[in-house]
């Protein structure tokens, strides 16, 4: 077998350079461990950026996919298929919403949510100049629509002009949101926990206040739960901690445990805005990925995954608090369940790199100074202990 360097050299010749990848070539996974082509083992606290909720090579999940491959992979949305129907029923039940549209990614889900909001407003007054309020420091994806509601000029600048009618408010500042509302506002979109922006959970008064504003002005509330949803906080969806129900919600990542699937869900008036011809997808909702999503939801329920996340998430919080108190370079600790972040006074990049290359610990950053902890939801307390020990060795040697 080729060594890592040979694969890396080939990739740099053939693959468009849009990522600064670490010099590691991963080959397989088992549980919460990853293995590279040279056989080195890594403890994974990133889960493919919050994707592998069940870890790697989960037997029941893998069995479902293998059986579906032998049956049917794709039909197009001109026909019904059984896995799509079953996954739709399970997901709407878990979310407490009434309708779902399956996409191929989280970014596509955001695009669909934006269209729902605009169509909903169009049906009310027939005008096409409606506005959406998004949050500063948010992240919703890199396609043009999703990028337009991403509150980070660094990502936006080279790709302007973006879609119009977007205003930005400050997250967790209700007065800032109120100041942006006018008669053209059709939706407010936010992550329930800002991920790329630094692991900032919504404050209860803020989220409930935004919900009340939406009700008062007949505005749709769109919650982006692509990263923080699907059990990661200890509830199936983060908004459920607050008792706040969105009109539209986006999900992806952990929904498929590795296969490319996303979804946007809607309820009430938002669920009837779109009609045949308004939106479509060739691959979205295909039998393979919806069989995967259905299996994930079944396993979550069987294993009572949200209870497990509450328990292990609290333990992770304790361990990260210990590190925060011990090392002066850690200046902040935020999060909930198994989405937490440590903020550093120094850039996080070198720490992440050292952890990977020297301690075989997979971590990811969120912005320039924050390390994000989004491990598989099946991690045990012993895995948390091992992670903390490896990270501490890095911190001691900075």
Secondary structure as the mmCIF struct_conf table of DSSP 4:
data_model
#
loop_
_struct_conf.conf_type_id
_struct_conf.id
_struct_conf.beg_label_comp_id
_struct_conf.beg_label_asym_id
_struct_conf.beg_label_seq_id
_struct_conf.end_label_comp_id
_struct_conf.end_label_asym_id
_struct_conf.end_label_seq_id
HELX_RH_AL_P HELX_RH_AL_P1 UNK A 4 UNK A 14
BEND BEND1 UNK A 15 UNK A 15
BEND BEND2 UNK A 19 UNK A 19
BEND BEND3 UNK A 23 UNK A 23
STRN STRN1 UNK A 26 UNK A 30
STRN STRN2 UNK A 31 UNK A 31
TURN_TY1_P TURN_TY1_P1 UNK A 32 UNK A 32
STRN STRN3 UNK A 33 UNK A 36
TURN_TY1_P TURN_TY1_P2 UNK A 37 UNK A 38
STRN STRN4 UNK A 41 UNK A 44
BEND BEND4 UNK A 45 UNK A 46
HELX_RH_AL_P HELX_RH_AL_P2 UNK A 47 UNK A 50
TURN_TY1_P TURN_TY1_P3 UNK A 51 UNK A 51
TURN_TY1_P TURN_TY1_P4 UNK A 53 UNK A 54
STRN STRN5 UNK A 56 UNK A 56
BEND BEND5 UNK A 57 UNK A 57
HELX_RH_AL_P HELX_RH_AL_P3 UNK A 59 UNK A 69
TURN_TY1_P TURN_TY1_P5 UNK A 70 UNK A 71
BEND BEND6 UNK A 73 UNK A 73
TURN_TY1_P TURN_TY1_P6 UNK A 77 UNK A 78
BEND BEND7 UNK A 79 UNK A 79
HELX_RH_AL_P HELX_RH_AL_P4 UNK A 82 UNK A 95
TURN_TY1_P TURN_TY1_P7 UNK A 96 UNK A 96
BEND BEND8 UNK A 98 UNK A 98
STRN STRN6 UNK A 99 UNK A 103
BEND BEND9 UNK A 104 UNK A 105
HELX_RH_AL_P HELX_RH_AL_P5 UNK A 106 UNK A 125
BEND BEND10 UNK A 128 UNK A 128
STRN STRN7 UNK A 131 UNK A 135
STRN STRN8 UNK A 136 UNK A 136
TURN_TY1_P TURN_TY1_P8 UNK A 137 UNK A 137
BEND BEND11 UNK A 142 UNK A 143
HELX_RH_AL_P HELX_RH_AL_P6 UNK A 144 UNK A 148
TURN_TY1_P TURN_TY1_P9 UNK A 149 UNK A 149
STRN STRN9 UNK A 151 UNK A 151
HELX_RH_AL_P HELX_RH_AL_P7 UNK A 153 UNK A 156
HELX_RH_3T_P HELX_RH_3T_P1 UNK A 157 UNK A 159
BEND BEND12 UNK A 161 UNK A 161
BEND BEND13 UNK A 164 UNK A 164
STRN STRN10 UNK A 166 UNK A 169
TURN_TY1_P TURN_TY1_P10 UNK A 171 UNK A 172
HELX_RH_AL_P HELX_RH_AL_P8 UNK A 174 UNK A 180
TURN_TY1_P TURN_TY1_P11 UNK A 183 UNK A 184
STRN STRN11 UNK A 185 UNK A 191
BEND BEND14 UNK A 192 UNK A 192
STRN STRN12 UNK A 193 UNK A 194
TURN_TY1_P TURN_TY1_P12 UNK A 195 UNK A 198
STRN STRN13 UNK A 200 UNK A 201
HELX_LH_PP_P HELX_LH_PP_P1 UNK A 202 UNK A 203
HELX_RH_AL_P HELX_RH_AL_P9 UNK A 204 UNK A 217
TURN_TY1_P TURN_TY1_P13 UNK A 218 UNK A 218
STRN STRN14 UNK A 220 UNK A 224
TURN_TY1_P TURN_TY1_P14 UNK A 226 UNK A 228
TURN_TY1_P TURN_TY1_P15 UNK A 230 UNK A 233
BEND BEND15 UNK A 234 UNK A 237
HELX_RH_3T_P HELX_RH_3T_P2 UNK A 238 UNK A 241
TURN_TY1_P TURN_TY1_P16 UNK A 242 UNK A 243
BEND BEND16 UNK A 247 UNK A 247
STRN STRN15 UNK A 248 UNK A 251
HELX_RH_3T_P HELX_RH_3T_P3 UNK A 253 UNK A 255
TURN_TY1_P TURN_TY1_P17 UNK A 256 UNK A 258
BEND BEND17 UNK A 259 UNK A 259
STRN STRN16 UNK A 262 UNK A 266
HELX_RH_3T_P HELX_RH_3T_P4 UNK A 268 UNK A 272
BEND BEND18 UNK A 273 UNK A 273
TURN_TY1_P TURN_TY1_P18 UNK A 276 UNK A 277
BEND BEND19 UNK A 278 UNK A 278
BEND BEND20 UNK A 282 UNK A 283
TURN_TY1_P TURN_TY1_P19 UNK A 284 UNK A 285
HELX_RH_AL_P HELX_RH_AL_P10 UNK A 287 UNK A 303
TURN_TY1_P TURN_TY1_P20 UNK A 304 UNK A 304
HELX_RH_AL_P HELX_RH_AL_P11 UNK A 305 UNK A 326
TURN_TY1_P TURN_TY1_P21 UNK A 328 UNK A 329
STRN STRN17 UNK A 330 UNK A 336
TURN_TY1_P TURN_TY1_P22 UNK A 337 UNK A 338
STRN STRN18 UNK A 339 UNK A 344
BEND BEND21 UNK A 345 UNK A 346
BEND BEND22 UNK A 348 UNK A 348
HELX_RH_AL_P HELX_RH_AL_P12 UNK A 349 UNK A 359
STRN STRN19 UNK A 361 UNK A 362
STRN STRN20 UNK A 364 UNK A 365
BEND BEND23 UNK A 366 UNK A 369
STRN STRN21 UNK A 370 UNK A 373
TURN_TY1_P TURN_TY1_P23 UNK A 377 UNK A 378
HELX_RH_AL_P HELX_RH_AL_P13 UNK A 381 UNK A 396
TURN_TY1_P TURN_TY1_P24 UNK A 397 UNK A 397
#
